[in-house]
Amino acid sequence: MSEEGEITILRKQLRFRAWHRGTREADLLLGPFADQLLPTCTEAEVQAFARLLEVEDPDLWDWATGQKPVAPEHNGPVFAALLKFIAERQG
């Protein structure tokens, strides 16, 4: 399989995982964000999003709501895009 085909499959898998996190709050936070991010993001951003999906829901929620600081390994462009996405949806 080509590299492009593999990244397409990974994008689909990540989108599914974003919509099926285990808590409805996380589904509604990450699912729409994945719908927006994944079709146009770079391979590096896909990998960063995949790592972000490994984080437990309570930690993601605390980071997204500012209750706790974002872990340094996740505090990059993808998480910044998530925060921007959340702010735009609230505004």
Secondary structure, 3 states (H helix, E strand, C coil): CCHHHHHHHHHHHHHHHHHCCCCHHHHHHHHHHHHHHCCCCCHHHHHHHHHHCCCCHHHHHHHHCCCCCCCHHHCCHHHHHHHHHHHHHHC
